[in-house]
């Protein structure tokens, strides 16, 4: 169970990081 929990946390962090970099890219284009 802890393995699935850690995997979900890693995926959540990666998706958040991707969203953050994408928003930074949009601000850079502006």
CHARMM internal coordinates of N, CA and C (Angstrom, degrees):
IC EDIT
DIST 1 N 1 CA 1.4783
DIST 1 CA 1 C 1.5357
ANGL 1 N 1 CA 1 C 109.47
DIST 1 C 2 N 1.3252
ANGL 1 CA 1 C 2 N 116.26
DIHE 1 N 1 CA 1 C 2 N -41.47
DIST 2 N 2 CA 1.4643
ANGL 1 C 2 N 2 CA 119.09
DIHE 1 CA 1 C 2 N 2 CA -178.93
DIST 2 CA 2 C 1.5254
ANGL 2 N 2 CA 2 C 110.49
DIHE 1 C 2 N 2 CA 2 C -65.70
DIST 2 C 3 N 1.3424
ANGL 2 CA 2 C 3 N 116.02
DIHE 2 N 2 CA 2 C 3 N -30.63
DIST 3 N 3 CA 1.4702
ANGL 2 C 3 N 3 CA 119.62
DIHE 2 CA 2 C 3 N 3 CA 178.76
DIST 3 CA 3 C 1.5239
ANGL 3 N 3 CA 3 C 109.92
DIHE 2 C 3 N 3 CA 3 C -65.24
DIST 3 C 4 N 1.3343
ANGL 3 CA 3 C 4 N 116.31
DIHE 3 N 3 CA 3 C 4 N -44.50
DIST 4 N 4 CA 1.4711
ANGL 3 C 4 N 4 CA 119.64
DIHE 3 CA 3 C 4 N 4 CA 178.88
DIST 4 CA 4 C 1.5214
ANGL 4 N 4 CA 4 C 110.30
DIHE 3 C 4 N 4 CA 4 C -65.22
DIST 4 C 5 N 1.3162
ANGL 4 CA 4 C 5 N 116.42
DIHE 4 N 4 CA 4 C 5 N -36.99
DIST 5 N 5 CA 1.4615
ANGL 4 C 5 N 5 CA 120.26
DIHE 4 CA 4 C 5 N 5 CA -179.41
DIST 5 CA 5 C 1.5278
ANGL 5 N 5 CA 5 C 110.16
DIHE 4 C 5 N 5 CA 5 C -65.79
DIST 5 C 6 N 1.3306
ANGL 5 CA 5 C 6 N 116.77
DIHE 5 N 5 CA 5 C 6 N -43.93
DIST 6 N 6 CA 1.4698
ANGL 5 C 6 N 6 CA 120.31
DIHE 5 CA 5 C 6 N 6 CA 179.57
DIST 6 CA 6 C 1.5300
ANGL 6 N 6 CA 6 C 109.91
DIHE 5 C 6 N 6 CA 6 C -66.46
DIST 6 C 7 N 1.3277
ANGL 6 CA 6 C 7 N 117.32
DIHE 6 N 6 CA 6 C 7 N -37.38
DIST 7 N 7 CA 1.4556
ANGL 6 C 7 N 7 CA 120.86
DIHE 6 CA 6 C 7 N 7 CA 179.47
DIST 7 CA 7 C 1.5303
ANGL 7 N 7 CA 7 C 110.15
DIHE 6 C 7 N 7 CA 7 C -65.21
DIST 7 C 8 N 1.3298
ANGL 7 CA 7 C 8 N 116.37
DIHE 7 N 7 CA 7 C 8 N -40.72
DIST 8 N 8 CA 1.4669
ANGL 7 C 8 N 8 CA 120.43
DIHE 7 CA 7 C 8 N 8 CA 178.43
DIST 8 CA 8 C 1.5292
ANGL 8 N 8 CA 8 C 110.07
DIHE 7 C 8 N 8 CA 8 C -65.52
DIST 8 C 9 N 1.3236
ANGL 8 CA 8 C 9 N 117.40
DIHE 8 N 8 CA 8 C 9 N -39.91
DIST 9 N 9 CA 1.4598
ANGL 8 C 9 N 9 CA 120.90
DIHE 8 CA 8 C 9 N 9 CA 179.40
DIST 9 CA 9 C 1.5281
ANGL 9 N 9 CA 9 C 110.47
DIHE 8 C 9 N 9 CA 9 C -64.47
DIST 9 C 10 N 1.3457
ANGL 9 CA 9 C 10 N 117.06
DIHE 9 N 9 CA 9 C 10 N -40.25
DIST 10 N 10 CA 1.4685
ANGL 9 C 10 N 10 CA 121.07
DIHE 9 CA 9 C 10 N 10 CA 179.32
DIST 10 CA 10 C 1.5255
ANGL 10 N 10 CA 10 C 109.84
DIHE 9 C 10 N 10 CA 10 C -65.20
DIST 10 C 11 N 1.3392
ANGL 10 CA 10 C 11 N 117.41
DIHE 10 N 10 CA 10 C 11 N -44.17
DIST 11 N 11 CA 1.4610
ANGL 10 C 11 N 11 CA 120.54
DIHE 10 CA 10 C 11 N 11 CA 179.70
DIST 11 CA 11 C 1.5248
ANGL 11 N 11 CA 11 C 110.13
DIHE 10 C 11 N 11 CA 11 C -64.17
DIST 11 C 12 N 1.3303
ANGL 11 CA 11 C 12 N 116.97
DIHE 11 N 11 CA 11 C 12 N -38.86
DIST 12 N 12 CA 1.4607
ANGL 11 C 12 N 12 CA 121.00
DIHE 11 CA 11 C 12 N 12 CA 179.65
DIST 12 CA 12 C 1.5272
ANGL 12 N 12 CA 12 C 109.92
DIHE 11 C 12 N 12 CA 12 C -64.78
DIST 12 C 13 N 1.3318
ANGL 12 CA 12 C 13 N 116.48
DIHE 12 N 12 CA 12 C 13 N -42.69
DIST 13 N 13 CA 1.4627
ANGL 12 C 13 N 13 CA 120.39
DIHE 12 CA 12 C 13 N 13 CA 178.77
DIST 13 CA 13 C 1.5218
ANGL 13 N 13 CA 13 C 111.64
DIHE 12 C 13 N 13 CA 13 C -64.35
DIST 13 C 14 N 1.3354
ANGL 13 CA 13 C 14 N 117.06
DIHE 13 N 13 CA 13 C 14 N -40.96
DIST 14 N 14 CA 1.4631
ANGL 13 C 14 N 14 CA 120.61
DIHE 13 CA 13 C 14 N 14 CA -179.80
DIST 14 CA 14 C 1.5250
ANGL 14 N 14 CA 14 C 110.60
DIHE 13 C 14 N 14 CA 14 C -65.70
DIST 14 C 15 N 1.3374
ANGL 14 CA 14 C 15 N 117.16
DIHE 14 N 14 CA 14 C 15 N -42.46
DIST 15 N 15 CA 1.4672
ANGL 14 C 15 N 15 CA 120.18
DIHE 14 CA 14 C 15 N 15 CA 179.87
DIST 15 CA 15 C 1.5290
ANGL 15 N 15 CA 15 C 110.12
DIHE 14 C 15 N 15 CA 15 C -65.85
DIST 15 C 16 N 1.3394
ANGL 15 CA 15 C 16 N 117.31
DIHE 15 N 15 CA 15 C 16 N -38.05
DIST 16 N 16 CA 1.4615
ANGL 15 C 16 N 16 CA 120.93
DIHE 15 CA 15 C 16 N 16 CA 178.47
DIST 16 CA 16 C 1.5259
ANGL 16 N 16 CA 16 C 110.43
DIHE 15 C 16 N 16 CA 16 C -66.16
DIST 16 C 17 N 1.3501
ANGL 16 CA 16 C 17 N 116.39
DIHE 16 N 16 CA 16 C 17 N -40.44
DIST 17 N 17 CA 1.4568
ANGL 16 C 17 N 17 CA 121.09
DIHE 16 CA 16 C 17 N 17 CA 179.49
DIST 17 CA 17 C 1.5268
ANGL 17 N 17 CA 17 C 110.61
DIHE 16 C 17 N 17 CA 17 C -65.65
DIST 17 C 18 N 1.3462
ANGL 17 CA 17 C 18 N 116.49
DIHE 17 N 17 CA 17 C 18 N -40.20
DIST 18 N 18 CA 1.4655
ANGL 17 C 18 N 18 CA 120.88
DIHE 17 CA 17 C 18 N 18 CA 179.12
DIST 18 CA 18 C 1.5347
ANGL 18 N 18 CA 18 C 109.81
DIHE 17 C 18 N 18 CA 18 C -65.11
DIST 18 C 19 N 1.3307
ANGL 18 CA 18 C 19 N 116.71
DIHE 18 N 18 CA 18 C 19 N -41.68
DIST 19 N 19 CA 1.4628
ANGL 18 C 19 N 19 CA 120.64
DIHE 18 CA 18 C 19 N 19 CA 179.30
DIST 19 CA 19 C 1.5253
ANGL 19 N 19 CA 19 C 110.16
DIHE 18 C 19 N 19 CA 19 C -65.12
DIST 19 C 20 N 1.3333
ANGL 19 CA 19 C 20 N 117.14
DIHE 19 N 19 CA 19 C 20 N -40.05
DIST 20 N 20 CA 1.4604
ANGL 19 C 20 N 20 CA 121.54
DIHE 19 CA 19 C 20 N 20 CA 179.99
DIST 20 CA 20 C 1.5253
ANGL 20 N 20 CA 20 C 110.51
DIHE 19 C 20 N 20 CA 20 C -64.16
DIST 20 C 21 N 1.3322
ANGL 20 CA 20 C 21 N 116.99
DIHE 20 N 20 CA 20 C 21 N -46.44
DIST 21 N 21 CA 1.4721
ANGL 20 C 21 N 21 CA 120.32
DIHE 20 CA 20 C 21 N 21 CA -179.70
DIST 21 CA 21 C 1.5244
ANGL 21 N 21 CA 21 C 110.70
DIHE 20 C 21 N 21 CA 21 C -66.16
DIST 21 C 22 N 1.3398
ANGL 21 CA 21 C 22 N 117.03
DIHE 21 N 21 CA 21 C 22 N -34.60
DIST 22 N 22 CA 1.4645
ANGL 21 C 22 N 22 CA 120.15
DIHE 21 CA 21 C 22 N 22 CA 179.12
DIST 22 CA 22 C 1.5256
ANGL 22 N 22 CA 22 C 110.37
DIHE 21 C 22 N 22 CA 22 C -66.79
DIST 22 C 23 N 1.3405
ANGL 22 CA 22 C 23 N 116.97
DIHE 22 N 22 CA 22 C 23 N -42.10
DIST 23 N 23 CA 1.4680
ANGL 22 C 23 N 23 CA 120.59
DIHE 22 CA 22 C 23 N 23 CA 179.01
DIST 23 CA 23 C 1.5302
ANGL 23 N 23 CA 23 C 109.57
DIHE 22 C 23 N 23 CA 23 C -65.48
DIST 23 C 24 N 1.3407
ANGL 23 CA 23 C 24 N 116.75
DIHE 23 N 23 CA 23 C 24 N -37.72
DIST 24 N 24 CA 1.4674
ANGL 23 C 24 N 24 CA 120.10
DIHE 23 CA 23 C 24 N 24 CA 178.40
DIST 24 CA 24 C 1.5278
ANGL 24 N 24 CA 24 C 109.25
DIHE 23 C 24 N 24 CA 24 C -65.00
DIST 24 C 25 N 1.3367
ANGL 24 CA 24 C 25 N 116.97
DIHE 24 N 24 CA 24 C 25 N -38.10
DIST 25 N 25 CA 1.4622
ANGL 24 C 25 N 25 CA 121.36
DIHE 24 CA 24 C 25 N 25 CA 178.10
DIST 25 CA 25 C 1.5300
ANGL 25 N 25 CA 25 C 110.57
DIHE 24 C 25 N 25 CA 25 C -63.59
DIST 25 C 26 N 1.3397
ANGL 25 CA 25 C 26 N 116.13
DIHE 25 N 25 CA 25 C 26 N -40.48
DIST 26 N 26 CA 1.4607
ANGL 25 C 26 N 26 CA 119.66
DIHE 25 CA 25 C 26 N 26 CA 178.60
DIST 26 CA 26 C 1.5325
ANGL 26 N 26 CA 26 C 110.19
DIHE 25 C 26 N 26 CA 26 C -64.15
DIST 26 C 27 N 1.3305
ANGL 26 CA 26 C 27 N 117.56
DIHE 26 N 26 CA 26 C 27 N -43.88
DIST 27 N 27 CA 1.4609
ANGL 26 C 27 N 27 CA 121.18
DIHE 26 CA 26 C 27 N 27 CA 179.40
DIST 27 CA 27 C 1.5241
ANGL 27 N 27 CA 27 C 110.18
DIHE 26 C 27 N 27 CA 27 C -64.58
DIST 27 C 28 N 1.3425
ANGL 27 CA 27 C 28 N 116.57
DIHE 27 N 27 CA 27 C 28 N -33.13
DIST 28 N 28 CA 1.4561
ANGL 27 C 28 N 28 CA 120.28
DIHE 27 CA 27 C 28 N 28 CA 179.64
DIST 28 CA 28 C 1.5231
ANGL 28 N 28 CA 28 C 110.22
DIHE 27 C 28 N 28 CA 28 C -69.08
DIST 28 C 29 N 1.3488
ANGL 28 CA 28 C 29 N 117.01
DIHE 28 N 28 CA 28 C 29 N -34.52
DIST 29 N 29 CA 1.4576
ANGL 28 C 29 N 29 CA 120.25
DIHE 28 CA 28 C 29 N 29 CA 178.51
DIST 29 CA 29 C 1.5233
ANGL 29 N 29 CA 29 C 110.35
DIHE 28 C 29 N 29 CA 29 C -68.75
DIST 29 C 30 N 1.3384
ANGL 29 CA 29 C 30 N 116.84
DIHE 29 N 29 CA 29 C 30 N -35.67
DIST 30 N 30 CA 1.4616
ANGL 29 C 30 N 30 CA 119.81
DIHE 29 CA 29 C 30 N 30 CA 179.30
DIST 30 CA 30 C 1.5247
ANGL 30 N 30 CA 30 C 109.13
DIHE 29 C 30 N 30 CA 30 C -68.85
END
COOR INIT
IC SEED 1 N 1 CA 1 C
IC BUILD
